[in-house]
Amino acid sequence: MTGTFPNVSISTERLVLRPFEESDIAAFAEMMNDELVTAWTSVPQPYTEADARGWITTQAPAERAGGRGIVFAVDEFLTQRLVGTVHLRNTDWRVRSTEIAYVIAPWARGEGYASEAALATAQWLFGEQGFERLELRTAADNTASQQVAQKIGCISEGVLRGAWIARSRTEDGAWTDVRTDVIVWSLLPEDLAGAGEQLADTGGFTSYSDWN
């Protein structure tokens, strides 16, 4: 059984999650060239505007059309500036489960945007789409992303040993691959209540650098 996510926008108090547009190419490329993004993801390095164009105009739409997931651009509501992106991927329509990944631009970290965007996506996924499970995978040393997972109510389920290749700088400034463990987290509909209350208590803000 395969489905397709609707082409929608999601709003929070401070953010708008929406489909990407070609006008996002330059800002997206800049965001994806950040050192932390390079370190913890498998995106090309350097990440060119051609890479961004291919993702925004071809690969991201194909994720939704093929039933594999959906990609959101995340805007700051007041400024309409690109804050980051949220990606639902590896979707299993029979099990009603999918995996979330997110990136927050360097200038927007420390404002709680990752947790706010992830929580809004989870609420939409469980509420309007009838899903039953959301997964998140974080590299073992990516503590900022682990804090986001905890903030939205995720439960740590275990460690996949040596399951990811991260990147780190060598002494001469080049990037080198480093094998790392992966922590698997899950979020179920019944986990959301506490996370929503906690974010409301802090006005949606967090004290750590938001990134995955």
LUMVEXMAR-237183 format. One record per atom (N, C-alpha, C): residue in one letter; chain; x negated, y negated, z negated. Coordinates in steps of 0.2 Angstrom, whole numbers, plus 5000, padded with zeros to 4 digits. Example, Ala and Ser with C-alpha at 12.3 -4.5 7.8 and 13.67 -1.06 7.14 Angstrom:
# residues 2
("A", "A", (4934, 5028, 4961))
("A", "A", (4938, 5022, 4961))
("A", "A", (4934, 5016, 4961))
("S", "A", (4936, 5011, 4965))
("S", "A", (4932, 5005, 4964))
("S", "A", (4936, 5000, 4961))
END
This chain:
# residues 212
("M", "A", (4996, 5006, 5000))
("M", "A", (5000, 5000, 5000))
("M", "A", (4996, 4994, 5000))
("T", "A", (4997, 4990, 5005))
("T", "A", (4993, 4983, 5006))
("T", "A", (4997, 4977, 5006))
("G", "A", (4995, 4972, 5003))
("G", "A", (4999, 4966, 5003))
("G", "A", (4995, 4960, 5005))
("T", "A", (4997, 4954, 5005))
("T", "A", (4994, 4948, 5006))
("T", "A", (4996, 4943, 5002))
("F", "A", (4991, 4939, 4999))
("F", "A", (4992, 4934, 4995))
("F", "A", (4995, 4928, 4999))
("P", "A", (5000, 4924, 4996))
("P", "A", (5003, 4918, 5000))
("P", "A", (4998, 4913, 5000))
("N", "A", (4998, 4909, 5005))
("N", "A", (4994, 4903, 5006))
("N", "A", (4996, 4897, 5002))
("V", "A", (4994, 4897, 4995))
("V", "A", (4997, 4892, 4991))
("V", "A", (4992, 4888, 4987))
("S", "A", (4994, 4883, 4984))
("S", "A", (4990, 4878, 4979))
("S", "A", (4993, 4879, 4972))
("I", "A", (4988, 4879, 4967))
("I", "A", (4990, 4879, 4960))
("I", "A", (4987, 4873, 4957))
("S", "A", (4991, 4870, 4953))
("S", "A", (4989, 4864, 4949))
("S", "A", (4989, 4865, 4942))
("T", "A", (4984, 4862, 4938))
("T", "A", (4984, 4862, 4931))
("T", "A", (4984, 4854, 4929))
("E", "A", (4982, 4853, 4923))
("E", "A", (4982, 4846, 4921))
("E", "A", (4977, 4842, 4924))
("R", "A", (4971, 4845, 4925))
("R", "A", (4965, 4841, 4928))
("R", "A", (4963, 4844, 4935))
("L", "A", (4966, 4849, 4938))
("L", "A", (4963, 4852, 4944))
("L", "A", (4969, 4854, 4949))
("V", "A", (4967, 4855, 4955))
("V", "A", (4971, 4858, 4960))
("V", "A", (4967, 4863, 4964))
("L", "A", (4970, 4869, 4964))
("L", "A", (4967, 4875, 4967))
("L", "A", (4970, 4875, 4974))
("R", "A", (4967, 4875, 4979))
("R", "A", (4970, 4874, 4986))
("R", "A", (4966, 4878, 4991))
("P", "A", (4969, 4879, 4997))
("P", "A", (4965, 4882, 5003))
("P", "A", (4959, 4877, 5005))
("F", "A", (4953, 4880, 5007))
("F", "A", (4948, 4876, 5009))
("F", "A", (4950, 4873, 5016))
("E", "A", (4947, 4867, 5017))
("E", "A", (4947, 4864, 5023))
("E", "A", (4940, 4862, 5026))
("E", "A", (4940, 4861, 5033))
("E", "A", (4934, 4859, 5036))
("E", "A", (4930, 4853, 5033))
("S", "A", (4934, 4848, 5030))
("S", "A", (4931, 4843, 5027))
("S", "A", (4927, 4844, 5021))
("D", "A", (4928, 4850, 5018))
("D", "A", (4924, 4853, 5012))
("D", "A", (4917, 4855, 5014))
("I", "A", (4916, 4856, 5020))
("I", "A", (4910, 4859, 5022))
("I", "A", (4903, 4856, 5019))
("A", "A", (4902, 4850, 5019))
("A", "A", (4896, 4847, 5016))
("A", "A", (4896, 4848, 5009))
("A", "A", (4901, 4846, 5005))
("A", "A", (4901, 4847, 4998))
("A", "A", (4900, 4854, 4996))
("F", "A", (4903, 4859, 4999))
("F", "A", (4903, 4866, 4998))
("F", "A", (4895, 4868, 4999))
("A", "A", (4892, 4866, 5004))
("A", "A", (4885, 4868, 5005))
("A", "A", (4881, 4865, 5000))
("E", "A", (4882, 4859, 4998))
("E", "A", (4878, 4856, 4993))
("E", "A", (4879, 4860, 4986))
("M", "A", (4885, 4862, 4984))
("M", "A", (4886, 4866, 4978))
("M", "A", (4883, 4872, 4978))
("M", "A", (4883, 4876, 4984))
("M", "A", (4880, 4883, 4985))
("M", "A", (4872, 4883, 4985))
("N", "A", (4869, 4877, 4986))
("N", "A", (4862, 4877, 4986))
("N", "A", (4859, 4875, 4979))
("D", "A", (4863, 4875, 4974))
("D", "A", (4861, 4874, 4967))
("D", "A", (4857, 4880, 4965))
("E", "A", (4852, 4879, 4960))
("E", "A", (4848, 4884, 4958))
("E", "A", (4851, 4890, 4954))
("L", "A", (4856, 4888, 4950))
("L", "A", (4860, 4893, 4947))
("L", "A", (4864, 4898, 4951))
("V", "A", (4867, 4894, 4956))
("V", "A", (4871, 4898, 4961))
("V", "A", (4866, 4903, 4965))
("T", "A", (4860, 4901, 4967))
("T", "A", (4855, 4905, 4970))
("T", "A", (4853, 4911, 4966))
("A", "A", (4852, 4909, 4959))
("A", "A", (4850, 4914, 4955))
("A", "A", (4855, 4920, 4953))
("W", "A", (4861, 4918, 4953))
("W", "A", (4866, 4923, 4950))
("W", "A", (4871, 4926, 4956))
("T", "A", (4870, 4923, 4962))
("T", "A", (4874, 4926, 4967))
("T", "A", (4870, 4929, 4973))
("S", "A", (4873, 4931, 4978))
("S", "A", (4870, 4934, 4984))
("S", "A", (4870, 4930, 4990))
("V", "A", (4872, 4923, 4989))
("V", "A", (4873, 4919, 4995))
("V", "A", (4866, 4918, 4998))
("P", "A", (4866, 4916, 5005))
("P", "A", (4860, 4915, 5008))
("P", "A", (4856, 4909, 5005))
("Q", "A", (4850, 4909, 5005))
("Q", "A", (4846, 4903, 5002))
("Q", "A", (4840, 4901, 5007))
("P", "A", (4840, 4895, 5010))
("P", "A", (4845, 4890, 5008))
("P", "A", (4852, 4891, 5011))
("Y", "A", (4857, 4888, 5008))
("Y", "A", (4864, 4889, 5011))
("Y", "A", (4865, 4883, 5015))
("T", "A", (4866, 4884, 5021))
("T", "A", (4867, 4878, 5026))
("T", "A", (4874, 4876, 5027))
("E", "A", (4875, 4871, 5031))
("E", "A", (4882, 4869, 5033))
("E", "A", (4885, 4874, 5038))
("A", "A", (4881, 4877, 5042))
("A", "A", (4883, 4882, 5046))
("A", "A", (4886, 4888, 5042))
("D", "A", (4882, 4890, 5036))
("D", "A", (4885, 4895, 5032))
("D", "A", (4891, 4893, 5029))
("A", "A", (4892, 4887, 5027))
("A", "A", (4898, 4884, 5024))
("A", "A", (4904, 4884, 5029))
("R", "A", (4902, 4882, 5035))
("R", "A", (4907, 4882, 5040))
("R", "A", (4910, 4889, 5041))
("G", "A", (4905, 4894, 5042))
("G", "A", (4907, 4901, 5043))
("G", "A", (4912, 4904, 5038))
("W", "A", (4910, 4902, 5031))
("W", "A", (4914, 4904, 5026))
("W", "A", (4921, 4901, 5026))
("I", "A", (4921, 4895, 5026))
("I", "A", (4927, 4891, 5026))
("I", "A", (4932, 4892, 5032))
("T", "A", (4930, 4893, 5038))
("T", "A", (4934, 4893, 5044))
("T", "A", (4935, 4900, 5046))
("T", "A", (4931, 4905, 5044))
("T", "A", (4932, 4912, 5046))
("T", "A", (4932, 4917, 5040))
("Q", "A", (4927, 4917, 5036))
("Q", "A", (4927, 4923, 5031))
("Q", "A", (4932, 4922, 5026))
("A", "A", (4933, 4916, 5023))
("A", "A", (4938, 4915, 5018))
("A", "A", (4945, 4916, 5020))
("P", "A", (4947, 4914, 5026))
("P", "A", (4954, 4915, 5029))
("P", "A", (4955, 4923, 5030))
("A", "A", (4950, 4926, 5032))
("A", "A", (4950, 4933, 5033))
("A", "A", (4951, 4937, 5027))
("E", "A", (4948, 4935, 5021))
("E", "A", (4950, 4938, 5015))
("E", "A", (4957, 4939, 5013))
("R", "A", (4961, 4933, 5014))
("R", "A", (4968, 4933, 5013))
("R", "A", (4972, 4937, 5018))
("A", "A", (4970, 4936, 5025))
("A", "A", (4974, 4939, 5030))
("A", "A", (4973, 4947, 5030))
("G", "A", (4967, 4949, 5028))
("G", "A", (4966, 4956, 5027))
("G", "A", (4968, 4960, 5021))
("G", "A", (4971, 4956, 5016))
("G", "A", (4974, 4958, 5010))
("G", "A", (4968, 4960, 5005))
("R", "A", (4962, 4957, 5006))
("R", "A", (4957, 4959, 5001))
("R", "A", (4957, 4954, 4995))
("G", "A", (4959, 4948, 4996))
("G", "A", (4959, 4943, 4991))
("G", "A", (4962, 4936, 4993))
("I", "A", (4959, 4931, 4990))
("I", "A", (4961, 4924, 4992))
("I", "A", (4955, 4920, 4989))
("V", "A", (4954, 4915, 4993))
("V", "A", (4949, 4910, 4991))
("V", "A", (4952, 4903, 4990))
("F", "A", (4950, 4900, 4984))
("F", "A", (4953, 4893, 4982))
("F", "A", (4947, 4888, 4982))
("A", "A", (4948, 4882, 4985))
("A", "A", (4944, 4877, 4983))
("A", "A", (4947, 4874, 4977))
("V", "A", (4943, 4871, 4972))
("V", "A", (4945, 4868, 4966))
("V", "A", (4943, 4861, 4966))
("D", "A", (4948, 4856, 4966))
("D", "A", (4947, 4849, 4966))
("D", "A", (4949, 4846, 4959))
("E", "A", (4945, 4841, 4958))
("E", "A", (4947, 4837, 4952))
("E", "A", (4953, 4833, 4954))
("F", "A", (4958, 4833, 4950))
("F", "A", (4965, 4830, 4952))
("F", "A", (4964, 4822, 4953))
("L", "A", (4961, 4819, 4948))
("L", "A", (4960, 4812, 4949))
("L", "A", (4956, 4809, 4954))
("T", "A", (4950, 4812, 4956))
("T", "A", (4946, 4810, 4961))
("T", "A", (4946, 4814, 4967))
("Q", "A", (4949, 4820, 4967))
("Q", "A", (4950, 4824, 4973))
("Q", "A", (4943, 4826, 4975))
("R", "A", (4938, 4826, 4971))
("R", "A", (4931, 4829, 4972))
("R", "A", (4931, 4836, 4971))
("L", "A", (4927, 4840, 4975))
("L", "A", (4926, 4847, 4975))
("L", "A", (4923, 4849, 4969))
("V", "A", (4926, 4852, 4964))
("V", "A", (4923, 4854, 4958))
("V", "A", (4920, 4861, 4959))
("G", "A", (4923, 4866, 4963))
("G", "A", (4920, 4872, 4963))
("G", "A", (4925, 4877, 4967))
("T", "A", (4924, 4883, 4966))
("T", "A", (4928, 4888, 4970))
("T", "A", (4930, 4894, 4966))
("V", "A", (4936, 4897, 4967))
("V", "A", (4938, 4903, 4964))
("V", "A", (4940, 4908, 4969))
("H", "A", (4937, 4914, 4968))
("H", "A", (4938, 4919, 4973))
("H", "A", (4941, 4926, 4970))
("L", "A", (4947, 4928, 4972))
("L", "A", (4949, 4934, 4971))
("L", "A", (4947, 4939, 4976))
("R", "A", (4944, 4945, 4974))
("R", "A", (4942, 4949, 4979))
("R", "A", (4942, 4957, 4977))
("N", "A", (4941, 4961, 4981))
("N", "A", (4941, 4969, 4980))
("N", "A", (4948, 4970, 4977))
("T", "A", (4953, 4968, 4980))
("T", "A", (4960, 4968, 4978))
("T", "A", (4963, 4975, 4979))
("D", "A", (4966, 4978, 4974))
("D", "A", (4969, 4985, 4975))
("D", "A", (4977, 4984, 4974))
("W", "A", (4981, 4984, 4979))
("W", "A", (4988, 4982, 4979))
("W", "A", (4992, 4988, 4976))
("R", "A", (4990, 4994, 4976))
("R", "A", (4993, 4999, 4973))
("R", "A", (4992, 4999, 4965))
("V", "A", (4986, 4998, 4963))
("V", "A", (4985, 4997, 4956))
("V", "A", (4987, 4990, 4953))
("R", "A", (4988, 4985, 4958))
("R", "A", (4989, 4978, 4956))
("R", "A", (4983, 4976, 4952))
("S", "A", (4977, 4976, 4954))
("S", "A", (4971, 4974, 4951))
("S", "A", (4967, 4970, 4956))
("T", "A", (4963, 4965, 4954))
("T", "A", (4959, 4962, 4958))
("T", "A", (4953, 4959, 4954))
("E", "A", (4948, 4957, 4957))
("E", "A", (4942, 4954, 4953))
("E", "A", (4941, 4947, 4955))
("I", "A", (4939, 4943, 4950))
("I", "A", (4938, 4936, 4950))
("I", "A", (4931, 4934, 4950))
("A", "A", (4929, 4929, 4954))
("A", "A", (4922, 4926, 4954))
("A", "A", (4923, 4918, 4955))
("Y", "A", (4919, 4915, 4952))
("Y", "A", (4920, 4907, 4952))
("Y", "A", (4913, 4904, 4952))
("V", "A", (4913, 4898, 4955))
("V", "A", (4907, 4894, 4955))
("V", "A", (4909, 4887, 4954))
("I", "A", (4905, 4883, 4949))
("I", "A", (4907, 4876, 4947))
("I", "A", (4901, 4872, 4950))
("A", "A", (4902, 4866, 4953))
("A", "A", (4897, 4862, 4955))
("A", "A", (4893, 4859, 4949))
("P", "A", (4886, 4858, 4950))
("P", "A", (4882, 4856, 4944))
("P", "A", (4885, 4850, 4941))
("W", "A", (4887, 4845, 4945))
("W", "A", (4889, 4839, 4942))
("W", "A", (4896, 4840, 4937))
("A", "A", (4899, 4845, 4938))
("A", "A", (4906, 4846, 4935))
("A", "A", (4905, 4851, 4929))
("R", "A", (4899, 4854, 4927))
("R", "A", (4898, 4859, 4922))
("R", "A", (4899, 4855, 4915))
("G", "A", (4901, 4859, 4910))
("G", "A", (4902, 4857, 4904))
("G", "A", (4908, 4853, 4902))
("E", "A", (4913, 4854, 4907))
("E", "A", (4919, 4850, 4906))
("E", "A", (4925, 4855, 4905))
("G", "A", (4923, 4862, 4905))
("G", "A", (4929, 4867, 4905))
("G", "A", (4932, 4869, 4911))
("Y", "A", (4930, 4866, 4917))
("Y", "A", (4933, 4867, 4923))
("Y", "A", (4934, 4875, 4925))
("A", "A", (4928, 4879, 4924))
("A", "A", (4928, 4886, 4926))
("A", "A", (4934, 4889, 4922))
("S", "A", (4934, 4888, 4915))
("S", "A", (4939, 4892, 4911))
("S", "A", (4946, 4890, 4913))
("E", "A", (4947, 4883, 4915))
("E", "A", (4954, 4880, 4916))
("E", "A", (4956, 4883, 4923))
("A", "A", (4951, 4884, 4928))
("A", "A", (4953, 4886, 4935))
("A", "A", (4954, 4894, 4934))
("A", "A", (4950, 4897, 4931))
("A", "A", (4951, 4905, 4930))
("A", "A", (4957, 4906, 4926))
("L", "A", (4959, 4903, 4921))
("L", "A", (4965, 4904, 4917))
("L", "A", (4971, 4903, 4922))
("A", "A", (4971, 4897, 4925))
("A", "A", (4977, 4896, 4930))
("A", "A", (4978, 4901, 4935))
("T", "A", (4972, 4903, 4938))
("T", "A", (4973, 4909, 4943))
("T", "A", (4976, 4915, 4940))
("A", "A", (4973, 4917, 4934))
("A", "A", (4976, 4923, 4930))
("A", "A", (4984, 4922, 4929))
("Q", "A", (4986, 4916, 4927))
("Q", "A", (4993, 4915, 4925))
("Q", "A", (4997, 4916, 4932))
("W", "A", (4995, 4913, 4937))
("W", "A", (4998, 4914, 4944))
("W", "A", (4998, 4921, 4946))
("L", "A", (4992, 4924, 4945))
("L", "A", (4992, 4931, 4947))
("L", "A", (4996, 4936, 4944))
("F", "A", (4997, 4935, 4937))
("F", "A", (5001, 4940, 4933))
("F", "A", (5008, 4938, 4933))
("G", "A", (5010, 4931, 4934))
("G", "A", (5016, 4929, 4934))
("G", "A", (5020, 4929, 4940))
("E", "A", (5017, 4926, 4945))
("E", "A", (5021, 4925, 4952))
("E", "A", (5019, 4931, 4956))
("Q", "A", (5013, 4934, 4955))
("Q", "A", (5011, 4940, 4960))
("Q", "A", (5012, 4947, 4957))
("G", "A", (5014, 4947, 4950))
("G", "A", (5015, 4953, 4947))
("G", "A", (5009, 4958, 4947))
("F", "A", (5003, 4955, 4946))
("F", "A", (4997, 4960, 4945))
("F", "A", (4997, 4962, 4938))
("E", "A", (4993, 4967, 4936))
("E", "A", (4993, 4970, 4930))
("E", "A", (4986, 4970, 4927))
("R", "A", (4981, 4968, 4931))
("R", "A", (4974, 4968, 4929))
("R", "A", (4969, 4964, 4933))
("L", "A", (4965, 4960, 4929))
("L", "A", (4960, 4955, 4932))
("L", "A", (4953, 4957, 4930))
("E", "A", (4948, 4958, 4934))
("E", "A", (4942, 4960, 4932))
("E", "A", (4937, 4955, 4933))
("L", "A", (4932, 4954, 4929))
("L", "A", (4926, 4949, 4930))
("L", "A", (4920, 4953, 4929))
("R", "A", (4915, 4952, 4933))
("R", "A", (4908, 4955, 4932))
("R", "A", (4903, 4950, 4931))
("T", "A", (4899, 4950, 4926))
("T", "A", (4894, 4945, 4925))
("T", "A", (4887, 4948, 4924))
("A", "A", (4882, 4945, 4926))
("A", "A", (4875, 4948, 4925))
("A", "A", (4874, 4947, 4918))
("A", "A", (4870, 4952, 4915))
("A", "A", (4869, 4953, 4908))
("A", "A", (4866, 4946, 4905))
("D", "A", (4862, 4943, 4909))
("D", "A", (4859, 4937, 4906))
("D", "A", (4862, 4930, 4908))
("N", "A", (4868, 4931, 4911))
("N", "A", (4872, 4925, 4913))
("N", "A", (4877, 4923, 4907))
("T", "A", (4874, 4920, 4902))
("T", "A", (4878, 4919, 4896))
("T", "A", (4884, 4914, 4897))
("A", "A", (4882, 4909, 4902))
("A", "A", (4888, 4904, 4903))
("A", "A", (4894, 4907, 4906))
("S", "A", (4893, 4912, 4910))
("S", "A", (4899, 4915, 4913))
("S", "A", (4902, 4920, 4908))
("Q", "A", (4898, 4923, 4904))
("Q", "A", (4901, 4927, 4899))
("Q", "A", (4905, 4923, 4894))
("Q", "A", (4903, 4917, 4892))
("Q", "A", (4907, 4913, 4888))
("Q", "A", (4914, 4911, 4891))
("V", "A", (4914, 4910, 4898))
("V", "A", (4920, 4908, 4902))
("V", "A", (4925, 4914, 4901))
("A", "A", (4922, 4920, 4902))
("A", "A", (4926, 4926, 4901))
("A", "A", (4929, 4927, 4894))
("Q", "A", (4925, 4926, 4889))
("Q", "A", (4928, 4926, 4882))
("Q", "A", (4933, 4920, 4881))
("K", "A", (4932, 4915, 4884))
("K", "A", (4937, 4909, 4883))
("K", "A", (4944, 4910, 4886))
("I", "A", (4944, 4914, 4892))
("I", "A", (4951, 4915, 4894))
("I", "A", (4954, 4922, 4892))
("G", "A", (4950, 4925, 4887))
("G", "A", (4953, 4931, 4884))
("G", "A", (4951, 4937, 4887))
("C", "A", (4946, 4938, 4891))
("C", "A", (4944, 4944, 4894))
("C", "A", (4941, 4948, 4888))
("I", "A", (4941, 4955, 4889))
("I", "A", (4939, 4960, 4885))
("I", "A", (4933, 4963, 4888))
("S", "A", (4927, 4964, 4885))
("S", "A", (4921, 4967, 4888))
("S", "A", (4923, 4975, 4887))
("E", "A", (4922, 4978, 4893))
("E", "A", (4923, 4985, 4894))
("E", "A", (4917, 4990, 4894))
("G", "A", (4911, 4987, 4896))
("G", "A", (4905, 4991, 4896))
("G", "A", (4900, 4988, 4900))
("V", "A", (4894, 4991, 4901))
("V", "A", (4889, 4989, 4905))
("V", "A", (4887, 4994, 4911))
("L", "A", (4886, 4991, 4917))
("L", "A", (4884, 4995, 4922))
("L", "A", (4877, 4994, 4923))
("R", "A", (4873, 4999, 4922))
("R", "A", (4865, 4998, 4921))
("R", "A", (4862, 4997, 4928))
("G", "A", (4858, 4992, 4929))
("G", "A", (4855, 4991, 4935))
("G", "A", (4859, 4990, 4941))
("A", "A", (4865, 4987, 4940))
("A", "A", (4870, 4987, 4945))
("A", "A", (4870, 4980, 4950))
("W", "A", (4865, 4976, 4948))
("W", "A", (4865, 4969, 4952))
("W", "A", (4858, 4967, 4953))
("I", "A", (4857, 4963, 4959))
("I", "A", (4851, 4960, 4960))
("I", "A", (4852, 4953, 4959))
("A", "A", (4849, 4950, 4954))
("A", "A", (4848, 4943, 4953))
("A", "A", (4842, 4940, 4957))
("R", "A", (4841, 4933, 4956))
("R", "A", (4835, 4930, 4959))
("R", "A", (4832, 4926, 4954))
("S", "A", (4825, 4925, 4954))
("S", "A", (4822, 4921, 4949))
("S", "A", (4816, 4918, 4953))
("R", "A", (4814, 4912, 4950))
("R", "A", (4808, 4909, 4953))
("R", "A", (4801, 4912, 4951))
("T", "A", (4797, 4912, 4956))
("T", "A", (4790, 4915, 4955))
("T", "A", (4786, 4908, 4953))
("E", "A", (4780, 4910, 4951))
("E", "A", (4775, 4904, 4949))
("E", "A", (4774, 4899, 4955))
("D", "A", (4774, 4902, 4961))
("D", "A", (4773, 4897, 4967))
("D", "A", (4779, 4894, 4970))
("G", "A", (4785, 4895, 4966))
("G", "A", (4791, 4892, 4968))
("G", "A", (4796, 4896, 4972))
("A", "A", (4794, 4902, 4975))
("A", "A", (4798, 4906, 4979))
("A", "A", (4803, 4910, 4975))
("W", "A", (4808, 4912, 4978))
("W", "A", (4813, 4916, 4975))
("W", "A", (4811, 4924, 4976))
("T", "A", (4812, 4928, 4970))
("T", "A", (4811, 4935, 4970))
("T", "A", (4817, 4938, 4967))
("D", "A", (4818, 4944, 4970))
("D", "A", (4824, 4948, 4968))
("D", "A", (4822, 4952, 4961))
("V", "A", (4827, 4952, 4956))
("V", "A", (4826, 4955, 4950))
("V", "A", (4833, 4959, 4948))
("R", "A", (4831, 4966, 4947))
("R", "A", (4837, 4970, 4946))
("R", "A", (4840, 4969, 4938))
("T", "A", (4846, 4969, 4938))
("T", "A", (4849, 4967, 4931))
("T", "A", (4855, 4971, 4930))
("D", "A", (4857, 4972, 4923))
("D", "A", (4863, 4975, 4921))
("D", "A", (4869, 4971, 4923))
("V", "A", (4875, 4973, 4923))
("V", "A", (4881, 4970, 4924))
("V", "A", (4886, 4971, 4919))
("I", "A", (4889, 4966, 4915))
("I", "A", (4894, 4967, 4911))
("I", "A", (4901, 4967, 4914))
("V", "A", (4905, 4972, 4913))
("V", "A", (4912, 4972, 4916))
("V", "A", (4917, 4970, 4911))
("W", "A", (4921, 4965, 4913))
("W", "A", (4926, 4962, 4908))
("W", "A", (4933, 4963, 4912))
("S", "A", (4938, 4963, 4907))
("S", "A", (4945, 4964, 4910))
("S", "A", (4950, 4959, 4907))
("L", "A", (4955, 4957, 4910))
("L", "A", (4960, 4953, 4907))
("L", "A", (4967, 4956, 4909))
("L", "A", (4971, 4958, 4905))
("L", "A", (4978, 4960, 4906))
("L", "A", (4983, 4955, 4904))
("P", "A", (4989, 4955, 4907))
("P", "A", (4994, 4950, 4905))
("P", "A", (4995, 4949, 4898))
("E", "A", (4995, 4954, 4893))
("E", "A", (4996, 4953, 4886))
("E", "A", (4990, 4949, 4883))
("D", "A", (4984, 4949, 4887))
("D", "A", (4979, 4945, 4884))
("D", "A", (4979, 4938, 4884))
("L", "A", (4984, 4935, 4888))
("L", "A", (4984, 4928, 4890))
("L", "A", (4986, 4923, 4885))
("A", "A", (4990, 4926, 4880))
("A", "A", (4993, 4921, 4876))
("A", "A", (4988, 4917, 4871))
("G", "A", (4984, 4921, 4868))
("G", "A", (4979, 4918, 4864))
("G", "A", (4974, 4913, 4868))
("A", "A", (4972, 4915, 4874))
("A", "A", (4968, 4911, 4878))
("A", "A", (4971, 4904, 4880))
("G", "A", (4977, 4904, 4881))
("G", "A", (4981, 4898, 4883))
("G", "A", (4981, 4894, 4877))
("E", "A", (4983, 4896, 4871))
("E", "A", (4983, 4892, 4865))
("E", "A", (4976, 4889, 4863))
("Q", "A", (4971, 4893, 4864))
("Q", "A", (4964, 4891, 4863))
("Q", "A", (4962, 4885, 4867))
("L", "A", (4964, 4886, 4874))
("L", "A", (4962, 4880, 4878))
("L", "A", (4966, 4874, 4877))
("A", "A", (4972, 4875, 4875))
("A", "A", (4977, 4869, 4873))
("A", "A", (4974, 4866, 4867))
("D", "A", (4971, 4869, 4862))
("D", "A", (4968, 4866, 4857))
("D", "A", (4962, 4862, 4858))
("T", "A", (4959, 4864, 4863))
("T", "A", (4953, 4860, 4865))
("T", "A", (4954, 4855, 4871))
("G", "A", (4960, 4854, 4873))
("G", "A", (4961, 4850, 4879))
("G", "A", (4959, 4853, 4885))
("G", "A", (4957, 4859, 4886))
("G", "A", (4955, 4862, 4892))
("G", "A", (4947, 4862, 4892))
("F", "A", (4944, 4859, 4887))
("F", "A", (4937, 4858, 4888))
("F", "A", (4933, 4863, 4884))
("T", "A", (4927, 4864, 4886))
("T", "A", (4922, 4869, 4883))
("T", "A", (4915, 4865, 4882))
("S", "A", (4911, 4868, 4877))
("S", "A", (4905, 4865, 4876))
("S", "A", (4899, 4868, 4879))
("Y", "A", (4900, 4873, 4884))
("Y", "A", (4895, 4876, 4887))
("Y", "A", (4895, 4874, 4895))
("S", "A", (4890, 4876, 4898))
("S", "A", (4889, 4875, 4905))
("S", "A", (4893, 4881, 4909))
("D", "A", (4899, 4878, 4913))
("D", "A", (4903, 4883, 4916))
("D", "A", (4900, 4885, 4923))
("W", "A", (4899, 4892, 4923))
("W", "A", (4897, 4894, 4930))
("W", "A", (4897, 4902, 4930))
("N", "A", (4899, 4904, 4937))
("N", "A", (4898, 4911, 4938))
("N", "A", (4895, 4912, 4945))
END
